[in-house]
Amino acid sequence: MNAKSDVQLPAVSVIMPVLDEERHLRGAVQAILSQEYAGEMEVVIALGPSTDRTDEIAAELVAETASHKNKRVHTVPNPTGRTPAALNAAIKASRHPVVVRVDGHGMLSPNYIATAVRLLEETGAQNVGGIMHAEGENDWEHAVAAAMTSKIGVGNAAFHTGGQAGPAETVYLGVFRREALEQQGGYNEEFIRAQDWELNFRIREAGGLIWFSPELKVSYRPRPSVKALAKQYKDYGRWRHVVARYHEGSINLRYLAPPAAVCAIAAGTVVGAALTPLGFLIPGGYLAAIALGSLPAGKGLPLKARLRIPVALATMHMSWGFGFLTSPRSLARKVIASRRPAVLSSR
């Protein structure tokens, strides 16, 4: 695959799972259709059971592109509303050799697809991905975006904070060779979250390469409220524990920090209330740490946004840790029972 103008570029299928995305869907699709890419392109939107105007907007996009020869939008139903089922339905309905995953609240940078196609060719990877660049549209979202792109918020995760290009365990979203997706049978639909990690694990087990590059950037719109952010991060923690039980050895200190903080703060609060005020040093120390950590994270933001960063950090840490600690073993057993062995190429 070569991005030079005198070489035939591979056609690309962009797959998008959506549920209640009326706020961002049109912008996300327009960012795809306006890509600086000369090859043929299609967008396949998998529609969950939305309660807002998502389906109506999707229908408008289909109608608006119906006469376009090389850039058209299609839809497929996803009655379960589950992300991995949506992705599999969209993959099945798509037809091109390069498959780009995008979410309904993700905005591709203008040269994202062209760069990804070039990287697939240069690296020989089965999947390439880059940075989840959180950007807000109001004070709260600016605060969450700052938290999500800071090391005090997410540790040293390269797809949040950036890093050197190279092989990776997993990447954000991903641009795949269709043959890799078909070889592995798509996403495991038991993984309501962390389905990217599980699929990339199978690709790597089969000898494929997953490649991270900071050249690839997707603008991400954060959750619009404390409640929505808390649910998101509780689910992240819950499913990361499932992954840890699914694949022993995949856990590291970055993943253990939030549950350890939850336990320490809870213990310090109990000791402080029941035995000695010294126990309150632990939750007090945590609050002081996130307050200080929010200062560099909020550089350049309005005062109202900066004041919300500690709230965003605490919500992310505590919700992730609580989800990790309360993740039921029965969920992991169900997922492990659905384990798909990596499929080696017959070639």
N, C-alpha and C positions, 0 to 999 in steps of 0.2 A: 504494500500500500504506500503510495507516494503522493505527497501533497502538491507536486509540481503541476502547473496548469496543463502541460502537454501529456499528462498521464491520466488514464481513466481512473477517477476516484471511486472507491467502493460506495454503493448505496447504503444508507444508514436508516435504521428504525429506532425511533425514540419512544420508549415505553414509560407511561406515567400512571401510577396508581393514585386515585383521588377520592377524597371523602370530605365533604363540607369545605370546599376550597374556593368558594365564590370570591373571596377577597383577592386571591392571588392567581387564580387559574389563567385568566386571559393574559396577564403579564408574563407568566411562566411560558405559555405556549408561544407568545410573540417573540420571546427571547430565543426560542428554538428556531422559529421560522425565519428570523433575521440573522441567523448564523452566517459567518463569513466562510461558507463551504459550498463549493461548486457542484458537488455530487448530488444525486437524487436523495430525497429524504421523505420519510413519513413519520407521523406522530400517532401513536395508538394510546388512547386514554381509557383506562379501565375504571368504570364508574361504580363506586360503592353506593350504598343506600343513603345518599345525602339528604339532609333536611333543609338545605338552603337552595340557592339558585345554581348550584354547580352543574346539574344536568342541563339546564337551560343554556348556560354559557357554553358548555361543551357542544351542544347542538348548533349554536350560532357559529362556533369555530369550524365545525364540519361544513356547514353551508357556505361560509365565507371562503373556504379553500377548495370547494368542490370542483372548480374550473381550473385549478392549478395543476399543471402536469407533473411537476417534480417535488412539490411541497404540499402534501395533503394531510388532513386530520381525520382519523377514524375513531370510533368508540366501540368498546366491548363491555358487557355487563360483568359486574363482580358482586353478586348478591350477598356474599359473606361479609363484605366490607373489610376483609383481612388483607393486609399488604402483600404477603407472599402469594396468595391466591390471585390477587390482581395482577401481580407481575407475571405469573405463569400464564394467565389468560391473555395478557398483552403480548407476551412472547409468541404464544401459539398463533395469534392473529396477525403478527408481523411477518415480514418476508425477506428482509435484507441481511447481508452478511455481517454487518456491524450493528450491535445493539447497545443503545445508550439509555441508561436508567436516569430518570429525573423525577423528582417529587413535585407535587402541585404547588408547593410554596418555595421552590428552588428556581433561581434565575441564572441561566448559563452565561458565562462571560462570552463576548462576541466570537472569539476564535476557539472556543472550547472543543467543538467537534473536530475541526481541522487539526488541532494540536493532538487530540486523543488518537485520531487515525494515524498521524505521523508517529506517535509514540508506540502504537501497536506494531508498526512496521519496524521501527528502529530497535525496539527491545525484544521483539518476539513474544511479548507477554500475551496471556489469555485475557487479562483484564487490567485496565489502567484507571487510576482515579487520582484526585487531588484534594484541594482544600475546601472544607465546609466553612465558607466565609460569612459569618453571621452579621446581618445588618438590620438595624431597627428603623421604624418609621415614627416612633414617638418616644417619650422619655423612658417609659418602662422597657420597651423593646431595645432601645439603645443600651440600657443598663444590662439587660440579659445578653445582648451581643458582646458587650465588653467582658462579661463574666465568662462567656463561652469561648472567647478567644484569648483568655489569660491562663497562665500556668497555675495560678492559685485556684482557678475554676475547674480546669480539666487536666491538670498535670502536663505531661510532655507529649500528648497525643498529636502526632504530626499533622493529621488531617484537620485539626482545629487550629494549631498554632504555627504550622509550617515546618519545614525541615528539608533535608537533602533528598534528592531523587534517588530511588533505589528499590530493591525488592521489599515487599511488605506482607504482613499476615493478611491484612484486609485493607480496603480503601473505601472512601465515602462514595456512595452510589455505584459508580463503575461504568466503564465502556468496554464491552465484551466482544470477543469473536463469537458469532452465533454457534459455531461448532463446539465451543467449550460449554455453552449453556445446554445444547442438545445432548452432548455426550454425558453430562451429569444429570440430565432429566429435570433441569430447572431448579427452582427453589424448593426447599422442604417446607411445606405449608403448615407444619406444626410449630415452626418458629415464628410466632406472632411478631416478636422483635428479634434482633440479632440474626435475621435470615441472611444478611450479606456476609457476616462472618462465617456462618456455617457453609454457605455455598463456596466461598473462597477457600475454606479449609479443604473441601473435597477437590477443588481444582488443584490446589497445591499438592494434596496427597497423590493425585494422578500425574504429578510431574510438571504441572503448569506453573507459570510465573505470574504473580500479582505485582504490579508496579505502581509505586507512588511517585507523583511528580508535582511540585509546587507550581508548575506552569498551568495546571488545570485548576480553575477556581469556579465554585458555584456559590452565588449569593443566596443566603438562607434567611428566611424570615422567622424570628423567634416566636414562641408562644405568647399570646397577647395578655395573659393575666398570671398572677401568682398560682391560682388553682390549676390552670392548664400546664404551667411549667412544672408544678409539683407532680402532677399525674405523669407527664412525660418522663421525668427523671426517676420516679418510682418504678415505672415500667422498665426503664433502662437497667436499674439495679436488679430488679426481679429476674430479668432475662439474662443479665450477665452472670448471675449465679447459676442459672440453668446451663449456660455455656461452660462454666467452670466444672460443673458436674458431668457434662457431656464429654468434655475433653480435658482430662486431668493434665495439669502442667501449663494451662493457658492463663492462669491467674498470675498477677504480679502486684507489687506494692501499691501501684496507682489505683488498682481496683479495690484494694483492701482499706485504703485510707478513709473513704466515707463511712463504711460500717464501723470501723474502729472509732471514728470521731463520734458517731451516734452513741455507741456504747460508753465511751469515756464521758461524754456530756451527761448522759442519763445517770451514770454512776456518780459523777460529781454533784449533780443536783440532788440526788437522794442523800448522799453523805452530808452535803451542806445543809439540807433541811432537817435531817434526823440526828446528826452527830456533831459536826463542827462546821462553822462557816468557811473553813479552809477548802471544803469541797467545792465551793462556788468558784474557786480559782480556775477550775477546768473550763466550765462554760464561759466564764469571763475572759479567760485567755483566748478561747476560740473566737469570741466576738471581737476582741481586740485585733486578732490576727487578720480576720476578714476585713475589718475596717481599714487597717493599714494596707492590706493587699489590694483594696479597691482603689487606692490613690493612684498608683501607676496605671491600673486598668482603665480608669476613667479620664485619663489625660485628654484634654481637648473637648470633652463633652459638657453640655450645660449642667448647671448646679443640680437641677432637679433629677437629671439622669444619674449623676455621680452619687447622689444620696440614696438612690435605689439599688446601687450595685451590691452593697452588703446583703440586702434582702434577697437579691437574685442568687448570690453565692450561697447563702444559708439554705435557701429553698432547694437548690441543686444538690448540695452536699447531703443535707438531711434526708431528702426524698430518695436519692440514689441509695444512701446507706440503709434506710428503712426498707426499701424494696429488696435490697440484697439480703438483708437479715431475715425477712419474712417470706422469701421465695420458697414455696412448698416443694418438698422432695417428690411429691406425687407428680408435679408438673415436669420435673426433670426426668422422672421415670417414663412418663408418657412420651416425651420427646426422644429419649434414648431408644425407646422401643420402635420409633419411626426411623431410626438411623439408616441413612443411605450410604452404602460403601462407595468410595470413589471409584469411578469407572475409568479404567485405563484405555488409552487409544488402541484400536486394533491395528493401526498402521505401523 
